[in-house]
């Protein structure tokens, strides 16, 4: 039971440590808050774009290696590649719109 309590407190410390560190750099006004929000959105978009590229490359790899064996594998690979291309297009478009809006509003 003591081991569980020790690991519980270690977990609580690990979960609350980032809030203590980030509290010093908290935004003080609306423009700081919006800049922080835009930074978070930028990181999320980059992560999603990397996942979309990975999905496309996975579909391409499956298409090249297993595409000759069966039609179902080929169809699944094509769906992965289509999903990757469409999601990349949508994300790049939205990222451009957010950039235009942030430059227009916040200069």
N, C-alpha and C positions, 0 to 999 in steps of 0.2 A: 504494500500500500504506500509506503514512503517513496518508492520508486515512481509510482504514478503521480504523486504530488510534486516530486522534483521535476518530472518531465512536463507536467502541467504548467508550472511556473516558468520553465525554460520556454515553452511555447508562447505563453503570455508575453514574456519579455521580447521574444523574437517578433511577435505580431505588433507590439506597441513601439518598438524601437524606431521604425521608420517615421511614425507620427511625431516622435520627439525630435528627430533630425530635421524633418521637413517643416516643423513649426517655425523655425527661425527664418525660413525663406517664404513665409506665407505672404500672399499678395495683400497690399494695403489699400488699393483702390480698384475701381471697376476695370480700368485698362490693364492693370496687373492681373486681375482675375481672368479677363478675356485672353490675355497672352498665355497664361497657364493653361487655360482650356484649349487654346489652339495648339499648344505644345503636346498636350495629351492626345488630341485628335490626330496630330501628325504622327505620333508614335504608333497609335492604333492603326492608322491607314498603312503605314509601312509594314507593320506586322501582317495585316490582312493581305497586302500585296505580295509579300513573300510567301504566304500560304497559297495564294492563287497561282503564283509561278511554280510552286512545288506541285500543285495539283496538275498543272499543265504538263510539267516534265514527267510526273508519274504516269499520266495518261500516254504520253509519247513513248516512254520506255515500255509500258505494257503493250502498246500497239506494235512496236517493233519486234519485241521478243515473243509475245504470245498471240499476236494478231493473225499469224498464218495458221495456227492450230484450230481455232474455232471462231465462229461468227459472233458468239455471245461475248467473248473476250474482246473482240474488235469493237463491238458496239459499246461495251463498258468503257473501253479506252477512249473512244471518240467522245463519249459523254463527259469524261474527265477533262479532255482537252477543250471541249466547247465551254464547259463551266469555267475553266481557268481563263480562257480568252475573254468571255463575256464579263466575268467579275473584274478582270484587270481593266477592261474598257470603262466599266461603270466607276470603279474606284479612281482611276486617273481623271475621269471627267469631273467627279465630285471634288477631288482634291484641287483641280484647277478652279472650279467655282468657288471653293472656300478661299483659295488664294486671292482671287479677284475681289471677293466680298471683303476680305480682311484688309486688302490694300485700299479699297474704296472707302470703307468706313473708318479705319484707323490710320490710314495714310502712311 
